[in-house]
Structure formats: C-alpha cells, structure tokens
Amino acid sequence: MTSATAATTLYKPAFTRPSEWSAWYTALKKVAGDRDLGEPIDINNDDWLPLSRVTFSTFEDFLDRRYPLDTPRTAKAKRDLVDNATPQQMQSWRSFEAQQLREHKAFEKQETLIREIKEWIRSSTAATYANLAKPQNTALKDIVRKLHTLVSISTGEEVERAREAYRSVLRKPGKSLSPSKWLLQWQEAYSEAVRLNIDEIKGTLALKDFFTAAGTYDANWKGTVMMEIAKAEIKGVAPEDLPYYANTFRLISENQAGKATSNSAFPTFNGKPEADRPTYTCPCRPDAAFHKPEKCWALKEVITGKKGRHHVPKKRLDYAREELKKPEWKELAQKIKKASATEE
C-alpha cells in the first residue's frame, strides 16, 4: 500500500499483493459501516453489486402477476378483489407499496455510492479526489477521508491497538454481557488480531486465555476442554485451533442458554453431569467424540467436498480423509453421501 504525502492527495491502494487488498477492504468496511458490502469487490466487473436488487412493485403489478391473462374473466376477478377488500387490507397493501418504494430508492442511492467507490479504486493513479470522482457525493467523501485517516496509522500502532482490543475483550465477560454478544465482540477482535498476526492468539496459552474468559459463563465447559487439551498433550496430539473452540462454545450458548445451573450459564448436557454424556467413535478424531458420526461436519466436508457453516480445522479434515480409506468406514461414507444428496 502507498500513502499520500501531500495534504490534498488521497490514500490510494496499490493492488500488488492479496494481503494488501484484503487489509484495505477490511478498513473500507469498518469506515463505511455497511454490513451489506459483501465479499471483496471485483473492480473489473461493472455488474458487481453488494446488495440484492430491490425491485419496486405496485399493487397493480401484484394484480397483474396474480391474473396474468388479459381476459374479461381476469379483469372481473381483479375488480372483485379490489371491491371486496376491506379498508384495512387496502391500507396494508398501500403501506407495503410505500415501503417497497423507500427500499428501492435507498438501494439506488447505495448503488450509486458503491459505483463511485469502484470508480475511485479504478482511478487510483490520479493525484487527488477532486480528479477522481467529482466531489458531489458527500457520503463518499466522508468515507474516503475517514479511510485515509485509518489506513495512515503505522503498522506498529495498528498492532498495539489490536493487541489491547483483544486483551480488553478477554476481560469483558460477565453478567452484564450475554455470551452471544461477547462472542461477537471476540470474533471482531480476533479477526483483526489474525490480520496483524499478534502473539496473543498463538499457542496453547491463547487457548487457555479464551477458556478462562468463556469459563465465566460456563465453568463446566472450561474444565472439559482444558482436560481434553491436557490429554492431547500427553498423547503428543496438537489441540484444535481457537476458531474451533469458539464455534463449539457458540453452539453450546445457542442451544442451551437459559437453563443455568449453579456454576454454569448453561447445563453441560441436557441438564446431566458431563460424565453421563454419551460418546461415539468417529473417524474424524483418534479419541471419543460427543457427536454421532452421521452428523459429523468434518466427514460431510471430506465426503461431499462442500464446506458447511461450521469451521473445521485442516488437520481434522486430513485425519478424517485418511481414516475414511479404511474398509470399516465405507458404509458410513455411503450413508453420509446419500443423506447429503437428499438434503439438496
């Protein structure tokens, strides 16, 4: 990336390495505050748009779609529908029509903004913003100004900010913050920490820091995963990565929230002690699993080649891939493949 030296010169991204583009785009999304920007912009594709197009449709359009044939019979049906409608129904239809119109106008405004951002990106060789996109759109100008300030921060300052932000999130868990909200804050801080490659997210110590923070909500879960790591270290097996444990904790918080025990925000397993929880033999891991093999995310990804909504570590996929070559798992693989085809 290159930064401007003159006060009137804007920061311009130099698309020399994917990591530079990714960091710049992350900064753009932060400043824009637009959750619908989507994946990185394809600047060579004029048809690319980050939003689902909102097509404005009137009540009359609705009638035409319901009765597409232009015949006396359909014309009568349309009249009857309107004549027999109650005032409340007509008001509801017209309100929906007005809402669509507002959404359509908002989309057009945002579409213009995104296209101007793309034009600015494509014209990044120009010297000033005034030469790039005519300063007519104040929203875009504000975004660019804020972006310029953000990306002008030195790498050292960025790293220190990310380090402090991550530490701060780990200190936040408590009764005033729900597990789901805390996880969202942690995910944001973790993503920034990954981008800047800070030490606080590396190694077993990073896992224990996360377990300690999450353990504020569920002491039993913390004890269980700490024991798993200890057993893995004894066997010489590396533990899972942070995203894996974060996703595990997220699923527990979503599925079992609101059924607190004396020392946990959630029951360990349907209100029963952890020791009573059933285990299964699954080709995704050498030790016992708490999930049925038929429902294993790793096996589904290896067998079907399709990634699910859950993060699966690469080493787990590699282990499952090798195990599935064994004859005893042939029937299971066929069952998962068939079930996946049925779901589609």
MINU-164901 format. One line per field, with one value per residue (C-alpha): residue number from 1; residue in one letter; z, y, x. Coordinates in Angstrom, 1 decimal. Each point is the difference from the previous one (the first is absolute). Layout:
n NUM/...
res a/...
pz Z/...
py Y/...
px X/...
This chain:
n 1/2/3/4/5/6/7/8/9/10/11/12/13/14/15/16/17/18/19/20/21/22/23/24/25/26/27/28/29/30/31/32/33/34/35/36/37/38/39/40/41/42/43/44/45/46/47/48/49/50/51/52/53/54/55/56/57/58/59/60/61/62/63/64/65/66/67/68/69/70/71/72/73/74/75/76/77/78/79/80/81/82/83/84/85/86/87/88/89/90/91/92/93/94/95/96/97/98/99/100/101/102/103/104/105/106/107/108/109/110/111/112/113/114/115/116/117/118/119/120/121/122/123/124/125/126/127/128/129/130/131/132/133/134/135/136/137/138/139/140/141/142/143/144/145/146/147/148/149/150/151/152/153/154/155/156/157/158/159/160/161/162/163/164/165/166/167/168/169/170/171/172/173/174/175/176/177/178/179/180/181/182/183/184/185/186/187/188/189/190/191/192/193/194/195/196/197/198/199/200/201/202/203/204/205/206/207/208/209/210/211/212/213/214/215/216/217/218/219/220/221/222/223/224/225/226/227/228/229/230/231/232/233/234/235/236/237/238/239/240/241/242/243/244/245/246/247/248/249/250/251/252/253/254/255/256/257/258/259/260/261/262/263/264/265/266/267/268/269/270/271/272/273/274/275/276/277/278/279/280/281/282/283/284/285/286/287/288/289/290/291/292/293/294/295/296/297/298/299/300/301/302/303/304/305/306/307/308/309/310/311/312/313/314/315/316/317/318/319/320/321/322/323/324/325/326/327/328/329/330/331/332/333/334/335/336/337/338/339/340/341/342/343/344
res m/t/s/a/t/a/a/t/t/l/y/k/p/a/f/t/r/p/s/e/w/s/a/w/y/t/a/l/k/k/v/a/g/d/r/d/l/g/e/p/i/d/i/n/n/d/d/w/l/p/l/s/r/v/t/f/s/t/f/e/d/f/l/d/r/r/y/p/l/d/t/p/r/t/a/k/a/k/r/d/l/v/d/n/a/t/p/q/q/m/q/s/w/r/s/f/e/a/q/q/l/r/e/h/k/a/f/e/k/q/e/t/l/i/r/e/i/k/e/w/i/r/s/s/t/a/a/t/y/a/n/l/a/k/p/q/n/t/a/l/k/d/i/v/r/k/l/h/t/l/v/s/i/s/t/g/e/e/v/e/r/a/r/e/a/y/r/s/v/l/r/k/p/g/k/s/l/s/p/s/k/w/l/l/q/w/q/e/a/y/s/e/a/v/r/l/n/i/d/e/i/k/g/t/l/a/l/k/d/f/f/t/a/a/g/t/y/d/a/n/w/k/g/t/v/m/m/e/i/a/k/a/e/i/k/g/v/a/p/e/d/l/p/y/y/a/n/t/f/r/l/i/s/e/n/q/a/g/k/a/t/s/n/s/a/f/p/t/f/n/g/k/p/e/a/d/r/p/t/y/t/c/p/c/r/p/d/a/a/f/h/k/p/e/k/c/w/a/l/k/e/v/i/t/g/k/k/g/r/h/h/v/p/k/k/r/l/d/y/a/r/e/e/l/k/k/p/e/w/k/e/l/a/q/k/i/k/k/a/s/a/t/e/e
pz 0.0/-0.6/2.1/-1.1/0.8/-0.9/2.0/-3.1/-1.2/1.0/1.2/-3.0/0.2/-2.0/-0.9/-0.1/2.6/1.0/3.7/-0.8/-1.8/2.8/2.7/-2.0/-0.6/3.7/0.9/-2.6/1.5/3.5/-1.1/-2.2/2.7/-2.7/1.0/-3.5/-1.9/-0.4/-1.2/-1.5/-3.0/-3.4/-1.4/-3.6/0.1/-0.6/0.8/3.5/2.7/3.7/0.6/-1.2/-2.5/1.4/-2.8/0.6/-0.4/0.2/1.1/-3.7/-0.8/2.6/-1.6/-3.4/1.3/1.7/-3.1/-3.0/-2.7/-1.5/-0.3/1.1/2.7/1.5/-0.2/2.0/2.6/0.4/0.5/2.5/2.0/0.3/0.6/2.7/1.8/3.5/0.8/2.2/-2.9/-2.4/2.5/0.6/-3.8/-0.5/3.1/-1.5/-3.3/1.7/1.9/-3.2/-1.6/3.0/-0.2/-3.8/0.4/2.8/-2.2/-2.9/2.3/1.4/-3.5/-1.1/3.0/-0.7/-3.7/1.0/2.4/-2.8/-2.3/2.6/0.3/-3.7/-0.3/2.9/-2.1/0.0/2.4/1.9/0.8/-2.0/-3.1/0.7/0.6/0.1/3.7/-0.4/2.3/3.5/1.5/-2.2/0.9/3.7/-0.5/-1.9/2.6/2.9/-2.0/-0.6/3.7/0.9/-2.5/0.7/3.4/0.2/0.2/3.6/1.2/-1.7/1.7/3.4/-0.4/-1.2/3.0/2.5/-1.6/0.2/3.6/0.8/-1.4/2.0/3.2/-0.9/0.8/2.7/0.9/-1.7/-3.4/-1.5/-1.4/-3.6/0.2/1.5/-2.7/-2.7/1.6/0.4/-3.7/-1.1/2.1/-1.0/-3.7/0.4/2.0/-2.7/-2.6/1.9/1.3/3.7/2.5/2.3/-2.3/-0.4/1.8/2.9/2.2/-2.3/0.3/3.8/-0.1/-2.0/2.2/3.1/-1.5/-1.3/3.3/1.6/-1.7/0.2/2.5/-0.9/-3.7/0.9/2.2/-2.7/-2.8/2.3/0.8/-3.7/-0.7/2.8/-1.2/-3.6/1.2/1.8/-3.2/-2.0/-2.0/-0.7/1.2/-2.3/-1.0/1.6/-2.6/0.7/3.7/-0.5/-2.3/2.5/2.7/-2.3/-0.7/3.7/0.8/-2.8/0.7/3.8/1.1/2.7/1.9/2.5/2.7/3.2/-1.6/-3.7/-2.4/-1.8/1.0/-1.0/-2.0/0.3/3.7/0.7/1.3/-2.7/1.0/-1.1/-3.5/-2.7/-2.2/-3.4/-2.2/-3.0/-2.7/0.4/3.1/1.9/3.3/0.9/-1.5/1.5/-3.4/-2.1/-3.1/-2.3/1.2/-0.2/-1.7/-0.9/-1.7/-2.0/-1.3/-0.9/-1.6/-1.9/-0.6/1.2/2.9/2.6/2.2/2.8/-0.1/-0.1/0.6/-2.9/2.2/0.9/-3.7/-0.8/2.8/-1.1/-3.6/0.9/2.3/-2.6/-2.2/2.4/-1.0/3.3/-0.8/-3.5/1.0/2.1/-2.9/-2.4/2.6/0.4/-3.8/-0.5/2.8/-1.5/-3.4/1.5/1.8/-3.3
py 0.0/3.6/3.0/3.6/2.6/3.1/1.2/0.0/-3.4/-2.9/-3.4/-2.4/-3.8/-1.7/-3.4/-1.8/-2.7/-1.7/0.8/3.7/0.0/-2.0/2.4/3.0/-1.5/-0.9/3.7/1.1/-2.1/1.3/3.6/-0.4/-1.8/-1.9/-3.6/-0.8/0.8/-3.8/-1.6/2.0/2.1/-1.3/3.3/-1.3/-1.1/3.0/-2.2/-0.8/1.3/-0.9/0.2/-2.0/2.2/1.4/-0.1/2.5/-1.6/1.8/-1.5/0.0/-2.0/-2.5/-0.4/-0.4/-2.8/-1.7/0.2/0.0/-0.7/3.1/-1.3/1.2/-2.6/1.0/3.7/-0.8/-1.9/3.0/2.3/-2.4/-0.3/3.8/0.5/-2.6/1.1/1.5/3.4/-1.7/-2.3/3.0/1.9/-2.9/-0.4/3.7/0.0/-2.9/1.8/3.1/-2.1/-1.5/3.4/1.2/-3.2/0.5/3.6/-0.9/-2.8/2.4/2.5/-2.7/-1.5/3.4/0.3/-3.5/0.8/3.2/-1.9/-2.4/2.9/1.5/-3.4/-0.3/3.5/-0.4/1.4/3.5/2.6/1.3/-1.0/3.0/-1.5/-3.4/0.2/3.6/0.8/-0.1/-2.9/1.2/-3.5/-1.4/2.9/-0.6/-3.7/0.8/2.5/-2.4/-2.8/2.2/0.7/-3.7/-1.5/2.7/-1.5/-1.6/-3.8/0.2/2.1/-2.4/-3.0/1.6/1.0/-3.5/-1.5/2.2/-0.5/-3.8/0.1/2.3/-2.4/-2.9/2.1/0.9/-3.2/0.5/0.1/3.3/-1.5/-3.0/-2.9/0.7/3.7/-0.7/-2.6/2.6/2.5/-2.7/-1.1/3.6/0.5/-3.5/0.8/3.1/-1.8/-2.7/2.7/1.6/-3.3/0.9/-2.4/0.0/-2.4/-2.6/-3.2/-1.8/3.1/1.7/-2.9/0.1/3.8/-0.6/-2.9/2.2/2.8/-2.4/-1.8/3.0/-1.2/-3.7/-1.4/-3.6/0.5/1.7/-3.0/-2.5/1.6/0.6/-3.7/-0.8/2.1/-1.6/-3.5/1.0/1.4/-3.3/-1.9/2.5/1.2/3.7/1.6/1.6/3.6/3.0/0.3/-3.6/0.5/3.3/-1.7/-2.8/2.5/2.0/-3.2/-0.7/3.5/0.0/-3.4/0.0/3.6/0.8/-3.3/1.1/-2.2/1.2/0.3/0.3/2.3/-3.2/-3.6/-2.3/-2.4/0.0/0.8/-3.1/-0.2/0.1/-3.6/-1.3/1.6/-2.8/-0.3/-1.5/-1.3/2.3/-0.2/3.7/-0.4/-2.6/0.5/-0.2/2.5/1.6/0.0/-2.8/-0.9/0.6/3.6/0.7/3.3/-1.2/-3.2/1.8/2.5/-2.8/-2.3/2.7/2.6/2.7/2.2/0.4/3.0/-1.3/0.4/-3.3/0.1/-1.3/-2.6/-1.5/-0.2/-1.6/-2.6/-0.7/-0.4/-2.6/-1.9/-0.2/-2.0/-2.9/-2.7/0.3/3.6/-0.8/-0.4/3.2/1.9/-1.2/0.9/3.5/0.5/-1.2/2.2/3.0/-0.6/-0.2/3.3/1.7
px 0.0/1.1/-1.0/-0.3/2.6/-1.9/-3.0/-2.2/1.1/-2.1/1.1/0.1/0.0/2.8/-1.4/3.4/-0.8/-3.2/0.7/0.3/-3.4/-1.6/1.3/-1.2/-3.4/-0.4/0.8/-2.6/-2.7/0.8/-0.3/-3.0/-1.9/-1.9/-0.6/-1.2/3.2/0.6/3.2/2.9/-1.0/0.9/1.1/0.1/-3.7/-2.3/-3.0/1.2/-2.3/0.1/-3.8/-3.0/-1.8/-3.3/-2.6/-2.8/-3.4/-3.4/-3.3/-1.0/3.1/-1.1/-3.4/1.6/2.3/-2.9/-2.2/2.5/-2.6/-1.7/-3.6/-3.4/0.0/3.3/-1.0/-3.1/2.1/2.2/-2.9/-1.6/3.2/0.2/-3.7/-0.2/3.1/-0.4/1.4/2.6/1.1/0.3/2.0/2.3/0.6/0.7/2.3/1.9/0.2/1.4/2.6/1.2/0.4/2.1/2.2/0.4/1.1/2.4/1.5/0.5/1.8/2.2/0.6/1.3/2.3/1.5/0.5/1.8/2.2/0.9/0.8/2.3/1.7/0.5/1.3/2.5/2.8/-1.5/1.4/-3.0/-3.6/-1.2/1.5/-1.5/-3.7/-1.2/-0.8/-3.8/-0.6/0.8/-0.6/2.8/2.3/-0.5/0.7/3.2/1.2/-0.6/1.6/3.1/0.3/-0.4/2.5/2.6/0.6/3.4/0.2/1.5/-3.0/-2.4/1.5/-0.1/-3.6/-1.0/1.9/-1.7/-3.4/0.4/1.1/-2.9/-2.5/1.4/-0.5/-3.7/-2.0/-2.5/-3.7/-0.5/1.0/-1.7/2.2/-1.2/0.8/3.4/0.8/-0.8/2.4/2.6/-0.4/0.6/3.1/1.3/-0.4/2.0/2.6/0.3/0.5/2.8/1.4/0.3/1.4/-3.0/-1.9/2.9/0.7/-1.5/0.1/-2.5/-2.3/0.1/-0.6/-3.2/-1.1/0.5/-2.1/-2.7/0.1/-1.6/-3.2/0.5/2.5/-0.8/0.8/3.3/1.0/-1.0/2.0/3.0/0.0/-0.2/3.0/1.9/-0.7/0.9/3.4/0.7/-0.7/2.1/-3.0/-0.3/-3.3/-2.6/0.3/-1.7/-2.8/-1.0/-0.4/-1.7/-2.5/-0.5/-0.8/-2.3/-2.1/-0.3/-1.0/-2.7/-1.4/0.0/-0.3/-2.5/0.3/2.7/1.3/1.7/3.5/-0.8/-1.9/-1.1/-0.5/2.8/-2.2/-3.8/0.4/2.1/3.5/2.7/1.1/-3.5/0.3/0.0/3.1/0.5/2.8/0.5/2.6/0.7/2.1/2.0/-1.8/-3.7/-2.4/-3.2/-1.7/-1.4/2.1/-3.0/-0.1/3.7/0.9/3.5/-1.3/-2.6/2.6/2.5/-2.6/-2.1/2.7/-2.4/0.9/-2.8/-0.7/2.3/3.8/1.9/3.8/2.1/1.8/-3.4/-1.0/3.4/-0.5/-3.6/1.2/2.5/-2.4/-2.7/2.3/-0.4/-2.6/-1.9/-1.2/-1.2/-3.6/0.0/1.5/-2.8/-2.6/1.3/0.3/-3.6/-1.3/1.8/-1.5/-3.5/0.4/0.8
